[in-house]
Amino acid sequence: MYKLIKRLIRIFLSNIWMDFQYLFMHKNVVMSKTRRNIILFGIPNYSNLGDQAIVIAEQKFIKDKFPNANLIMIPETDTAVCLWKIKSAVTNNDLIIYQGGGNLGSLYPSIERRRRFLIRKMKKQKIVIFPQSIFFEDNLVGNYERRLSSKTYNDHPNLVLAVRERYSLNMAAKFFSTTKCILVPDIVFYLVGMLDSKKVKKPFRRILLVLRDDDEGCLTSQFKAKLISSLEKRFELVRTTDTMDHERSVINRDNRMDLLDEKWSEFTWADLVVTDRLHGTLFSILTRRPCLVFANNNHKIESTISTWLKNLETVKLVNEYSIEKVENIIDGLESRPQDSYIDMRKKYFPLIKSLQ
């Protein structure tokens, strides 16, 4: 109950603050009067490089499909301060898009609150939410956040919610029953085939560990220690990295691509990637690296693999936390030839259609 009361207070105060920003703290946004404006809200400036890769993929996707449009990108923290100017200038020909990712639900409440705020304020405008995963905690806080989001989403007459795996599609049908929902891959798949990475050579020598250290992780410190010890005994080189860049307080258009290139180079160095991050998995696919994946504490890894990657021989899920199981899967990966990666682009047709 204490957590719920604390969340209620935060929601109340944040709504007051966003309304104040919306009414009195306007940032100028240059809208085109001759071209279609596509306004992409929710651009992250935090250190998650998976979310930064989503930005790059969204930019490419939009520019490929709508080369003549005027693309405007709004940082997530600027949602309220930019909204007044946009609302006063937007036309029926323009389109509002919200950033994709894995933050629709109760785990990242500040992002969900800003998304709800945008949806409430732009009821007369078509809004498309790019591919998301949905996760509401099964407790008082999660249920309360779910009811707020359900009402906000369902009350919008022209909202399209794209989800990136089947579990979220089922949750969308349950929670957002009057909202149009479509199933498409995570938008980072749109970058498959665009990185120049050589095939790995067997036997594997170099291993890259990409493991979480946050609330979504399931691996204990004891298991991680055993895992590292096992890998170090079997392989020549074992490195550890993450898709979080904690050294950068701000990531923006000036450093986003350089940071991603640096991270993708780390993946290219490896012969095999071991991860419990969804975008650790996707970065492995982009760089054509075999990948052993641990499930995390929500559905998004398991559901993404079962929805889009179950026939991909170089991506294998581990849902048993046993060193023996890990070693057996690695042995299997070693004995299989390199896959030709799945071309996901044809799977985006429902999203393209929703943007028309």
C-alpha positions, 0 to 999 in steps of 0.5 A: 500500500505504501508503494501505491500511495507513493506512486499516486503522489508522484503521478499527481505531482508529475501531471501538475508539472507537465500541465505547467510545462505545457501551458507556460514553458513553450519550446519552439518547434519548426513545422513545415507548411509545405511538407508532411510533418512527422513528429517523433516523440520520446527520443531518449537522451539516457544511456541505454544504447538499445533504445538509441539503436531504436532511434537510428532504426526509426529514422531510417525507416521513416526516411525510407518510407516517407523521403519527402516528409519533414521529420521532427524529433522530440526528446522524451523529457521535452514532451510537454514543453514542445506540445503546445507549439506542435498542437497549434500548428499540426494539420490532419496531414501530419503524423504523431509517432511515439518511440518504440521500446520496452517501456510500455507499462509500470516498470518505467513510470515517467516514460509511461506518464509522458506517453499518456500525457501526449495521448490525452492532449492530442485526441484529434490527431492520429498517433502511432506508437512504434513497436513496444513490449507491454508489462504491468506488474501484478501488484497494486501499483501495476494494476493502478498504472494499467487502469490509467493507461487502459483508459487513456489509450482506449479513449483516443479515437485514432491511436495505433499501438504496434507491439513487437511480440505475441505476449504483448499482442495478447496483453494489448487485446486484453487491456486496450480493447478499443485500440487498434493493435498490430504485431511487427518486429522490434524496429531495430530488426530494420537495420539487419544487413546494414552492418559490414560484419564478417562471418565468425570462424569456428572453433569459437575463441572470443566470448562477449558477455552482455549481462544486466545489472538492474531490476529486469535481470534474473541471473544471480551474482553467484550464477554469473561468477560460475558462468564466467569461470566456466567460459574462461576455462573453455575459451581463450578470451572472455570480455564483459560489456553492456548495452548501457553506457554509464559514462555518458550522462547525455546521448543525443544526435551529436554522439549517438551514432558514434557510440553505437558504432563503438558498441557494435565493434565490440560485438563484431570482435566476439565469436559468440555473445552471451546475454540476457538483454533483448538488444544484446540479442539484436546487436548479435543479429546485426553483427552476425554473431551467434548468441546464447540468451538468458530469459529475464524477469518479464516476457520480452526476450522469450516472446520475441524469440518465439515470435520471430527467431524460433527458427534462427539456428544461431540464437538459442534461449536458455531458461534453465540456470545451469552451467551444464545447460549453457555448455550443452547449448554452446556445443550445439551452436559450435556444431551448426553452420552460420545462418543466413539471417532472416530478412525482417523488412517484409514483416513491417507492412502493417506498420507502413500501412498504419502510417499512411 
